[in-house]
Amino acid sequence: MSMAIEKQKAKKGLLVAGIIAGASSLVLLNSNAREKVKDTSKSVKNTVTKYATTIKEDPNGTKDAIISRIQNATDISKEAIHKIQAILDTQVKDIKDTTKNVVEESKDVMSSVKDAKGELVDVKDSAVEAKDELLSAKDDVKFKAEINS
């Protein structure tokens, strides 16, 4: 059974290699694409050669330089995180204070509304009393007019 699996893996590997080879052939048929691949390959080779030479010449210095850069990046990241945290802390405090003020002002507004409601009830009672008085006066005038007629 393992032989069958190995054969399947080998077939898949050959298939993938064939696809890559076919795609590469299609790309390399175009002269512009060939030049671009050639230039890119040279550039990559030169870059890798520079890095390899630098590391071979001074492996400890290169290691130290990389470690130093990583430490600098870490320090900068920590500083940025601290700044972000300070901003968030300040904003959260401001939001809490603003929310507290809004709650207090809302309570004041509700208290004023309740006071106004009570005063409006008093005004309503006075208006009803005035209406009743006017209706009584109207009835009196009507009654007197009927007596005089």
N, C-alpha and C positions, 0 to 999 in steps of 0.2 A: 504494500500500500504506500509506503514512503517513497518507493521508486516512482510510482504514478504521480505523486505530489511533486517530486523533484522534476519529473519530465514536464509537468504543467508549468512549474516555475521557469524552467529553461525555455519553454515555448513563449511564455509571456515576456521574458527577458529579451529573446530574439525579436519578438514582435515590437517591443518598445524601441530596441536598437534600430530596427528597420525603419520605424516611423521617424526617429530622430535623424537617421541617415538620409531618408527621403526628403524631410523638411530642409535639412542642411543643403542638400543638392539643389533644391528649388531656389533657396536663398542665394546660393553661390553661382547660379546660372546668370544672375543679374550682375553686371560689372560694377554698378554703383554699390550694391550690397556687398560684393566681394571686397571692394576697397574699404568700405566702412568696417567690415569685420576685421580686415587686415590691420587697419589703423587702430581700432579698439584693442585688438590683441596686442599690438606693439605697446600701446599706452599701458595696458594692464601689466605686461611683462616688465616694462621700465619701472613702474611703480613698485611692483613686487621685488624687483632687483634692488631698488633703492632701500626699501625696508629691510630686506635681507642683509644688504651691505652694512646698513646702520646698526642692525642688531649684532652682526658678526664683529664689527669694529669695537663696539662698546655695549656688550649685553647688559651689564649692570647699570650703565648710564641710561640706556633705553628703558630698562625696567623701572628705574627710579623716576624717569620723566613721565612714563605712563602712570605710575602710581601717584605722582605729584598732581598730574592733571585730573585723575579720578578723585583725589582728595579735594582739589579745588572745586570740581564740579559738585561734589557732595556738600562742601561748605556753602557754596552758592545756593544749592537746593535747600539746605537747612535754613539759611537766612530768608529765602523766599517763603518757605513754609511758616517761619515765625512771623514774618510780615503779614501774610495772609491770615494767620491766627489772630494777630493783634487787630487787624481790620474787622474780622468777624466778631471778635469780642466787643469791640467798640460799637459796631452796628447792632449787635444783639442787645447791648445795654441801652442804646438809643431807642431801639424798637420797644424794649420793655418800658422805658420811661414814657415814650409817646403813648403807648397803650394804657399805661397807668393814668396819664393825663386825660386821655379820651374817656376812660371809665369814670374818672372824677367829674369831668365836665358833663358827661351823660347823666350822672346822678343829679347834678345841679339843674340840668335842663328838665329832668323828670320832676324834680321838686317844684320848679317854677310852673310846669304844666299842671301839676296837682293844685298848686295855689291858685292858678288862673281858673281851673275848673271849679274850685270852691267859690271864687268870686263871681264866675259866670252863673253859677246856681243862684247866688244871691241876687244878681241882676235879673235873672229869669223870674225869680219870685217877685221882685219889685215890678217887673213889666207885667206880670199876670195881675198883680194887685192894681196897677194903673189901668189895665184893660177892664178889670171888673168895675173900677170906679167910674170909668167912662161909660160903660154899659148901664150902670146904675143911673148916671146923670142923664143918659139918653132916655131911659125908661121914665125918669122923673119928668123930663120935658114933654114927652109923649103923653104922659098921664095928665099933666096940667093942661096940655093943648086939648085933650079930649074933654076935660071938665069945662073948659072955657067955650067949647063949641056947643 
